Amino acid sequence: MTRRIFRQVSLSTPESVELEFVLAGIGNRALALFVDYTLLWIGQGLFWVIIATFFSGLVSTLENAGLNFAGLETWLIAISLLLSFALFSGYFAIFETLWQGQTPGKRYAKIRVIRDDGRPIGVTQATLRALLRPIDDLFFIVGSLSILINSKEKRLGDMVAGTIVVQEEKGDRREKLIIAPASEELAAKLPEMTNIANLSPDDFAVISSYLKQRPQMEAKARTDLSLKLARQLRTIVGLETIPPGTTSDHFLEAVYLAYQQQVGDVSDSFS
């Protein structure tokens, strides 16, 4: 379910949990694109200098050897254009896959690409967005209008890939995440009591997002969501009952810490 209030969007995850994000907006996206294209054109310039030097040397070597391949230059130009397109598309696809929805430009502008259901994007979504970007760029006015009038501010690549672009939280998210001492104690015991490895990165992403957004939630909504998540996670990790005296928030904080300690810190995979 989506609502357009102050450029916000509410997404329902596969776990039936609603998370709220602020859409990136055309201004932030333009800034990110400017940074990315600056880096790309520098890279493209170096690429063409290197490829021209290499192919020029190749042609000269073949001519000196008395070899003459009809249409060789045409093939070399075609190969160069193909490699140039691969560099262009690969820049966006690779960065957005490895950096969980961010490129250097998006990181600078503090925005991120996520799936329509709130989960981090994968290689499929990043590749689709990258391959369709030339069309969005070619018809810039149409693409800009699409972002402005679409309820989720999507360009063509977002529509096909099933993604949206949202703002990152400002500042250091770890500093804003307050963990209770009781949660730290429970986190140390959870690996022996449960199977934390059953949690997927997407499960962790939902926990992380809730813990970071809970200060802005209404009390009742926060309590209901906390209890719902705690019940779901208890089943996933194989815990029969939450230890006596442990609140649902403390349990979620403990799972958050235990997952980081056992699987590795992936707290930046979702915002």
N, C-alpha and C positions, 0 to 999 in steps of 0.2 A: 504494500500500500504506500502511495506516495502523496506528499502534500507540499505545496510550494509556499512556504512561509519563511520570509527572510532568507531565501535561496537555500532552504534546507530540504533534505530528502530522508524519508524513513524507509529502511530496507528490511525485509523479512528474511532471515537466514534459513538454511535447511533445517535448523533446529527449532524453527518457529519463534526465534527471538528477534525482536525489532530493535535495530540500531539506527541512530540518527547521525547524519553527516551534513556538512556544509558544502554545497557545490562550489567547484573551483572558480567558475565565471570566465568570461571571454578575456578579461584583462589579464588575469594570472596565466591563462593558457597561452596568450599571445607573448607574454614575457618569457615563459618557458620555451616557447617555439623559437623566439629570437636567440636565446642562448644556445639552444640545440643546433639551430641552423648556422650560427656563427662558427661553432665547433665543426659542424659537418662541412661547411665550405672550405675551411682551413684543411680539413682532411681530404676533401675532394681535390683541392688544388695540389696538394702533395702527391695524391694518387696519380693525377694526370701528368705531372712532371716525371714521376717515376715510370709510368707506363709508356709515355712517349719516348723517353730515353731508351727504355728496354726494346720497344718495338722498332725504333729507328736503328738501333744497333743490330737487331735481328735481320731486318731487311738488307742492311748494308753487308752483313756477313754472307747472306744468301746470294746477293748479287756478285760479290767478290768471288764466291765459289762457282759462279756461272750457273746458278740455279734460278729459275724464273717460274714462280707459281702464279698462274692466272687468278686474279681476284683475291690475292693474299691480303692486300691492304684493306679491302672491303671486309674480309673476315676479321682482321685485327681490330678494325673500328667497331664491328659488331660485338666482339668479345670485350672490348674496353667498355662499351656502353652497358653491357650486361653486368660486368664487374662493378661498374659505378653504381648501378641500381641496387646490386647486392649490398654494397657498402652503405648506401642510403637507408635501405629497409632494415639491414642488419643492425645498424646503429640503434634504431628504436626498439626492434624486437629483442635484441640481446640485453640491452640495458633494462628494459621494462620487465624482462623475465628474471634477470639476476638481482635487480634492485627492487623487486616486489612492486612493480607498477611505476617506477620512477626512472627518468633519464637525468643526466646532469642538469638540464634546464628545469625539469620538474622539481628536482631536489632544491635548486636555487630559488624557485618560485614557491616552494613549500606546498606542492600539490602532488596527488598520487592517483593512479588508475586502479579501480577495483571492479569486481564483477557486479552485476545487477543484484545479486543476492548478498552482497557485502563481503564476500570472500576475496582473498588475494588473487590476482590474475595469474594465469599460467602461460606456457609457451604458445598455446593455441590462440588465446586472446591477444597476446602481444604481437604475434605474427600477422593475424588478420588486420589489426589496427595499422601495422606498419605497411602492409601491402596496399591498403586502401588510402593511405595518407596522400600519395600523389594525386589521386582524384579529388580529395578534399582541398588540396592546395591549388590544383588547376582551376577548380571552380570555387575560388576563395570566397566570393560574395555569397554563393549558395551555402557553402559550409558555415560561414559566419551567421547567416540567417537561421540555419538549422540549429545552431547552438543557442541563439537568442530566443527562438520561439518554441523549442522543444522543452517539455516539462522537466526533463532531466539534463538539459543542456548537452545533448549528444550530437556529434558529427556523424557522418556516414560510417566511419570506421567503428565508432562506439555502438551504433545500431546493429551492425553485422556481428561484432564480437561480443555483444551483450555486456558492455562495460559503461562505467561513468567515471568522471574525473572529480575528485573531492579535495578539499583543503586538508593539509596536515594540521595537527595541533601545534600551537605555537610554543616555543621554548623547549626545554628538555623534559620529555614526557616521563622519564624515570624519576626526576626530582619531584614531580607532581604526584607520583604514585606512592601513597602512604601505606606501608605494610605494618600491621600490628605485631608486637613481640610474640603473642600467642600463635599467630600464623606462622612465624618463623620456626617456632618450636615444633609445630605440627608438620611443617614441610620436611623437617629432618627425619620424621618418623614415617611419612607416607610411602617412600619407596619399599619399606618392609611390610606395610599394611595393604598396599594396593599394587596394581600394575600400571604405573604412570605411562609406560611405553605405549599403552593402548590409545593414548591421546594423539590425535593428528595435529599437524600445524594449524589446520582450520579450527579445530576445537580450541587450541591455545589462543588463536586470534580472537575468538569470541570472548573468552575470559579476559584477555588483555583489553579489548575494547570496552567491556563493561566496567572494569576496574578504573579505567581512565576517565570514563564519562559519568560515573555515578555521582560525583559531587554536583553535577548540574541537573540530576534527576529529582523529581518530586519524591517525597518519602514513601508513599504507597507504591508508586511505580518501581522504585528502587527495591523495596522489600519483595514485591511479587517477582520481579525479574531475578533477583538474587536467589530466592528459594527455587525457582524453576531451573535455573542453571545448575544449582547445587545438586538437585535430584538427578538431572541428566548426567552430570559428570560423575556422580557416585556410581551410577550404573555402568558407565564407560570404563572406569578404573577398577570396578569390581569390589567396591566397598559396601558392606551390608548396611552399616549405620554410621552416621557421623559421630565422632567421639562426643560424649556428654559435655555440655557447657560450651560447645563450639558453635558459633553463629554461622549462617550460610556465607556471609562475607569473609569470615576468617577461613572457612574451608576453601573458598575460591582463591583467596590470597595464597594459601598453603599449596594448592595445586599449581598455581602460577609459578611459585618459587621452585617447587619440586620438579616441574617440567623443565625449567631453565637449567637446573643443576644436572639433570639426567640426560636430556637430549641436546642441550645447548641453548644459548641465548638467541631466540628468534623473535624477541619482542618488537622488532621493527617491521615485522611482516604484515602488520595491520594497523590501521589508525582510525 
